[in-house]
Amino acid sequence: MWLTYLTPTIIALGQQMTMRGCERLTKMEELKARVERVERGVFEHSVCRKALDELLDMQSEISDIRESFLNQPFIGTTVEELEDLRFRILECEFNVHIFASEAMYQSTEEPMRRLNDLYQTTAV
């Protein structure tokens, strides 16, 4: 008898949990897609220089991606996925910072050192 009353509630809770899980995956997939767009922009800049305003837009975008990543719930995501996305975000952030600094004739020593440190941490 109780099962008859509880079944719709249990089904509804299961659907909510499933929807939340899909929502989380969607947000992680969205972050990955945004990172891929910035990576594509970094590649395009290496082939054909972009204007400073485009580089600054890319810098703003990757900073926003990093903040979104840090505010993202990590439940259900593997450590490998998180580490891969973290690496890609940092790599883009340093590359875009280097390109923007070059375009403004500023020193690139610090971001290049940080990028080198990032590469060395993954080589271990």
Backbone as numpy.savetxt, mean C-alpha at the origin, in Angstrom:
# Nx Ny Nz CAx CAy CAz Cx Cy Cz
-36.93 -25.92 19.13 -37.74 -24.73 19.13 -36.88 -23.47 19.13
-35.87 -23.43 20.03 -34.98 -22.27 20.07 -34.18 -22.16 18.77
-33.86 -23.29 18.22 -33.10 -23.29 16.98 -33.87 -22.61 15.85
-35.17 -22.80 15.84 -36.01 -22.17 14.82 -35.93 -20.65 14.91
-35.91 -20.14 16.15 -35.84 -18.69 16.33 -34.43 -18.15 16.09
-33.43 -18.92 16.43 -32.05 -18.47 16.31 -31.48 -18.63 14.91
-31.99 -19.52 14.10 -31.43 -19.78 12.78 -31.33 -18.53 11.92
-32.39 -17.69 11.80 -32.24 -16.47 10.99 -31.16 -15.54 11.54
-31.04 -15.46 12.86 -30.02 -14.60 13.47 -28.63 -15.13 13.18
-28.47 -16.44 13.29 -27.16 -17.06 13.02 -26.79 -16.86 11.55
-27.73 -17.04 10.66 -27.47 -16.84 9.22 -27.09 -15.39 8.95
-27.84 -14.46 9.57 -27.55 -13.03 9.36 -26.16 -12.68 9.88
-25.79 -13.21 11.05 -24.45 -12.95 11.59 -23.38 -13.52 10.67
-23.60 -14.70 10.15 -22.65 -15.31 9.23 -22.47 -14.48 7.97
-23.58 -13.95 7.45 -23.51 -13.11 6.25 -22.77 -11.82 6.55
-23.00 -11.23 7.73 -22.29 -10.00 8.10 -20.80 -10.26 8.20
-20.43 -11.38 8.81 -19.01 -11.71 8.94 -18.40 -11.93 7.56
-19.12 -12.60 6.68 -18.63 -12.84 5.32 -18.47 -11.51 4.59
-19.47 -10.63 4.72 -19.40 -9.33 4.06 -18.24 -8.52 4.61
-18.01 -8.57 5.90 -16.89 -7.83 6.48 -15.58 -8.39 5.98
-15.49 -9.70 5.85 -14.29 -10.32 5.33 -14.03 -9.89 3.90
-15.08 -9.84 3.09 -14.95 -9.39 1.70 -14.58 -7.92 1.66
-15.15 -7.15 2.57 -14.84 -5.72 2.63 -13.36 -5.52 2.92
-12.82 -6.32 3.87 -11.41 -6.22 4.22 -10.55 -6.60 3.04
-10.90 -7.68 2.37 -10.15 -8.10 1.20 -10.21 -7.03 0.12
-11.36 -6.44 -0.03 -11.51 -5.40 -1.03 -10.59 -4.23 -0.71
-10.49 -3.86 0.55 -9.62 -2.75 0.93 -8.16 -3.11 0.71
-7.78 -4.35 1.02 -6.40 -4.78 0.78 -6.12 -4.82 -0.72
-7.07 -5.31 -1.48 -6.90 -5.34 -2.93 -6.82 -3.92 -3.50
-7.63 -3.03 -2.92 -7.59 -1.64 -3.36 -6.22 -1.03 -3.07
-5.67 -1.31 -1.90 -4.33 -0.81 -1.58 -3.30 -1.35 -2.56
-3.40 -2.64 -2.87 -2.46 -3.23 -3.82 -2.58 -2.58 -5.19
-3.80 -2.32 -5.63 -4.02 -1.68 -6.93 -3.46 -0.26 -6.94
-3.64 0.45 -5.84 -3.11 1.81 -5.75 -1.59 1.80 -5.77
-0.99 0.84 -5.08 0.48 0.72 -5.09 0.96 0.40 -6.49
0.25 -0.48 -7.18 0.64 -0.83 -8.56 0.60 0.39 -9.48
-0.39 1.27 -9.28 -0.46 2.49 -10.10 0.75 3.39 -9.83
1.14 3.52 -8.56 2.31 4.34 -8.24 3.57 3.68 -8.78
3.67 2.35 -8.66 4.82 1.63 -9.22 4.91 1.87 -10.73
3.78 1.84 -11.39 3.75 2.10 -12.83 4.24 3.52 -13.12
3.82 4.47 -12.30 4.27 5.86 -12.44 5.77 5.99 -12.23
6.31 5.24 -11.26 7.76 5.24 -11.02 8.48 4.70 -12.25
7.97 3.61 -12.80 8.58 3.04 -14.00 8.51 4.02 -15.17
7.34 4.61 -15.37 7.18 5.56 -16.46 8.14 6.73 -16.32
8.34 7.19 -15.07 9.27 8.30 -14.84 10.70 7.89 -15.18
11.04 6.65 -14.91 12.40 6.20 -15.22 12.62 6.12 -16.73
11.56 5.94 -17.50 11.65 5.88 -18.96 11.57 7.28 -19.56
10.60 8.06 -19.11 10.39 9.41 -19.63 10.03 10.31 -18.45
10.88 11.25 -18.15 10.71 12.12 -16.97 9.32 12.75 -16.90
8.76 12.72 -15.70 7.46 13.35 -15.45 7.67 14.76 -14.92
6.66 15.57 -15.03 6.70 16.93 -14.49 6.70 16.88 -12.96
7.22 17.94 -12.35 7.32 18.00 -10.90 5.95 17.85 -10.24
4.92 18.47 -10.77 3.59 18.38 -10.16 3.07 16.94 -10.17
3.39 16.18 -11.21 3.00 14.77 -11.25 3.75 13.97 -10.19
5.02 14.28 -10.01 5.81 13.60 -8.98 5.28 13.93 -7.59
4.91 15.17 -7.37 4.36 15.56 -6.07 3.00 14.91 -5.83
2.21 14.75 -6.90 0.94 14.02 -6.77 1.20 12.56 -6.40
2.21 11.96 -7.03 2.57 10.57 -6.71 3.05 10.48 -5.26
3.80 11.47 -4.82 4.30 11.47 -3.44 3.14 11.57 -2.46
2.17 12.40 -2.76 0.99 12.53 -1.92 0.19 11.22 -1.90
0.05 10.61 -3.07 -0.69 9.34 -3.18 -0.03 8.23 -2.36
1.28 8.11 -2.46 1.95 7.02 -1.73 1.92 7.27 -0.22
1.95 8.53 0.20 1.81 8.84 1.63 0.42 8.46 2.12
-0.59 8.73 1.30 -1.96 8.36 1.63 -2.10 6.84 1.69
-1.46 6.15 0.77 -1.49 4.68 0.76 -0.87 4.14 2.04
0.27 4.71 2.43 0.95 4.25 3.65 0.04 4.44 4.86
-0.62 5.59 4.97 -1.53 5.83 6.09 -2.71 4.85 6.07
-3.25 4.60 4.90 -4.35 3.64 4.78 -3.90 2.24 5.18
-2.69 1.88 4.78 -2.14 0.57 5.13 -1.99 0.45 6.64
-1.50 1.49 7.29 -1.30 1.44 8.74 -2.61 1.39 9.50
-3.67 1.92 8.92 -4.99 1.90 9.57 -5.83 0.69 9.18
-5.28 -0.16 8.34 -5.98 -1.34 7.83 -5.99 -2.46 8.88
-7.13 -3.13 9.11 -7.11 -4.30 9.98 -6.37 -5.46 9.30
-5.51 -6.12 10.02 -4.66 -7.15 9.44 -5.17 -8.56 9.67
-6.33 -8.70 10.30 -6.87 -10.01 10.62 -7.15 -10.77 9.33
-6.64 -11.99 9.25 -6.88 -12.83 8.09 -5.89 -12.63 6.96
-4.96 -11.70 7.12 -3.95 -11.45 6.09 -2.65 -12.10 6.55
-1.99 -12.79 5.64 -0.76 -13.47 6.02 0.37 -12.47 6.23
1.33 -12.87 7.02 2.50 -12.05 7.28 3.25 -11.77 5.98
3.32 -12.76 5.11 4.02 -12.59 3.83 3.36 -11.51 2.97
2.02 -11.52 2.94 1.29 -10.51 2.17 1.54 -9.11 2.74
1.48 -9.02 4.06 1.70 -7.73 4.70 3.13 -7.23 4.47
4.10 -8.12 4.61 5.50 -7.74 4.42 5.75 -7.33 2.97
5.16 -8.05 2.02 5.32 -7.69 0.61 4.73 -6.32 0.33
3.54 -6.06 0.82 2.90 -4.77 0.58 3.66 -3.64 1.29
4.12 -3.90 2.50 4.91 -2.90 3.24 6.16 -2.55 2.46
6.87 -3.56 1.95 8.09 -3.33 1.17 7.78 -2.50 -0.08
6.73 -2.86 -0.80 6.38 -2.15 -2.04 6.03 -0.69 -1.76
5.29 -0.45 -0.66 4.92 0.92 -0.30 6.18 1.73 0.01
7.06 1.18 0.84 8.29 1.90 1.19 9.18 2.13 -0.01
9.30 1.13 -0.87 10.13 1.28 -2.06 9.59 2.41 -2.94
8.29 2.44 -3.15 7.69 3.51 -3.95 7.89 4.87 -3.27
7.68 4.90 -1.98 7.81 6.15 -1.25 9.22 6.73 -1.40
10.23 5.89 -1.24 11.62 6.36 -1.37 11.94 6.76 -2.80
11.51 5.96 -3.77 11.78 6.28 -5.17 11.13 7.60 -5.58
9.88 7.77 -5.22 9.18 9.00 -5.58 9.83 10.20 -4.89
10.22 10.02 -3.63 10.90 11.10 -2.91 12.22 11.47 -3.61
12.96 10.47 -4.04 14.22 10.71 -4.75 13.96 11.47 -6.05
12.98 11.01 -6.83 12.67 11.66 -8.10 12.22 13.11 -7.90
11.36 13.34 -6.90 10.88 14.70 -6.64 12.03 15.59 -6.16
12.89 15.05 -5.32 14.05 15.82 -4.83 14.97 16.18 -5.99
15.19 15.24 -6.89 16.03 15.52 -8.06 15.41 16.63 -8.91
14.09 16.57 -9.08 13.41 17.57 -9.90 13.50 18.97 -9.27
13.61 19.02 -7.93 13.71 20.31 -7.23 15.17 20.66 -6.91
16.10 19.88 -7.45 17.53 20.10 -7.23 17.90 20.08 -5.75
17.30 19.13 -5.02 17.60 18.96 -3.60 18.42 17.69 -3.42
18.99 17.55 -2.24 19.81 16.38 -1.93 18.95 15.12 -1.90
19.49 14.06 -2.46 18.79 12.76 -2.44 19.53 11.76 -1.56
20.50 12.24 -0.82 21.34 11.34 -0.02 20.53 10.53 0.99
19.69 11.21 1.77 18.92 10.52 2.82 17.94 9.49 2.25
17.08 9.84 1.29 16.16 8.82 0.77 16.90 7.67 0.06
18.04 7.96 -0.56 18.80 6.88 -1.21 19.40 5.94 -0.15
19.85 6.51 0.97 20.38 5.68 2.05 19.27 4.80 2.62
18.09 5.37 2.81 16.97 4.61 3.36 16.52 3.52 2.39
16.52 3.83 1.08 16.17 2.82 0.08 17.20 1.69 0.08
18.47 2.04 0.18 19.52 1.03 0.25 19.36 0.16 1.50
19.03 0.80 2.63 18.80 0.04 3.87 17.62 -0.91 3.71
16.57 -0.46 3.03 15.41 -1.32 2.78 15.82 -2.53 1.97
16.59 -2.32 0.91 17.05 -3.44 0.08 17.95 -4.38 0.86
18.78 -3.85 1.74 19.66 -4.70 2.54 18.89 -5.55 3.55
17.80 -5.02 4.08 17.02 -5.80 5.06 16.34 -7.00 4.39
16.02 -6.89 3.11 15.38 -8.01 2.43 16.40 -9.01 1.92
17.64 -8.58 1.81 18.69 -9.48 1.30 19.13 -10.47 2.37
18.82 -10.18 3.62 19.25 -11.03 4.73 18.47 -12.29 4.81
